[in-house]
Amino acid sequence: MRHGGVRSQGTMTVAGVLLLAALSACGAGAGRGGGRAVAGAEGPGAASGRPARTGIPYVGDRLQRRIPAASRQVVAVYGDGKDSAEATVVFYAKHGRVWDRVRGWPAHNGKKGWTLDHHAGDNRSPVGVFTLTAAGGVLDDPGTRLPYTQSEDFAAPRWWDRSHWHDFDHVIAIDYNRVKGTPPDDPTQPEGADKGGGIWLHLDHGSGTSACVSLSKPAMEYLLRTLDPDRHPVVVMGDRTALKA
């Protein structure tokens, strides 16, 4: 396998161990769950369909200020609660000074909810604003402008529950404790291993993850085809209370 992983003889390279750690951050061990229906998904800011002229809806000044001035695309993840794995993702595009709500989908986040101080293994997604600079997955590039790394090495280990086997068919790296622009499976963690890493947007398996945000395949394909490095996309993510703070 090109980037490490499990060898056919049953031994594992150092690179494979690092990749498995990244994959594990994105949902290993999560059980089956009854995910919400994708059709007709609506989230905060969707009721009126009107643009928000002062910023991303339901996001307070602290996080609004962290959205780069050059950004014209925001993936907002509205968590249902601090300890909830349920969320709604809304995609916003900026036209002039106006943020328009474009699409929304149901989603999942960390099994134990959200945190302002994420650490490896806490099963909570980090609250914050993070750039989106690279994508990849088991499947071929569906037509994204982001740098895309296709490799079978993204495949979830087959000892995981079958519901997880397609989690990483497509992924978008969330630039939390990683080197921007590198492939999603790059194991480098500038802030150290204790701060966790390998946090992605990826395909949903119907329940909470270990820290990532998961969406339906149509939602992931839409984001991959729409996110544009020239528009400096970011993800704004957290539970509703933390987002408003």
JOUR-V203362 format. One line per field, one symbol per residue. ss: DSSP state (a for helix, b for strand, c for the rest). phi: phi as a letter, one per 30 degrees, with the letter a starting at -180 (. if undefined). burial: b if it has 16 or more other ideal C-beta (glycine too) atoms within 10 Angstrom, else e. A space follows every 10 residues. Layout:
BEGIN
ss = ???
phi = ???
burial = ???
END
This chain:
BEGIN
ss = cccccbcccc cbcaaaaaaa aaaacccccc cccccccccc cccccccccc cbcccccccc aaaacccccc ccbbbbbbbc cccccbbbbb bbbbbccbbb bbbbbbbbcb cccbbccccc ccccbbcbbb bccbbbbccc ccccccbbbb caaacccccc caaacccccc bbbccccccc cccccccccc ccaaaccccb bbbcccccbc ccbbbcaaaa aaaaaaccaa accbbbbbba aaaac
phi = .dcjjddddj cbdddddddd dddddckeid ddacdddddi dbbeicecid dcdckdeibd dededddeed dbbbccccdd aeccccabcb ccbcbicccc dcbbbdabbe ecjbadbdbe idhbdddlcb dbbablkddd edjdddebcc adddededdd eedcdceceb bbdcdchbde ideeddddbe cjdddilicb daddcjadcd ldccbddedd dddddcdbed chdbccblde ddddd
burial = eebbbbeeee eeeebbebbb bbbbbbbbeb eebebbeeee bebbbeeeee bbeebbbbbe eebeeebeee bbbbbbbbbe ebebbbbbbb bbbbeeeebe bebbbbbbbb bbbbbeebeb ebbbbbbbbb bbbbbbbbee bbebebbbbb bebbbbeeeb eebbbbbbbb bbbbbbbbee ebbbbbbebe eeeeebbbbb bbbbbebbbb bbbbbbeebb bbbbebbebe bbbbbbbbbb ebbee
END
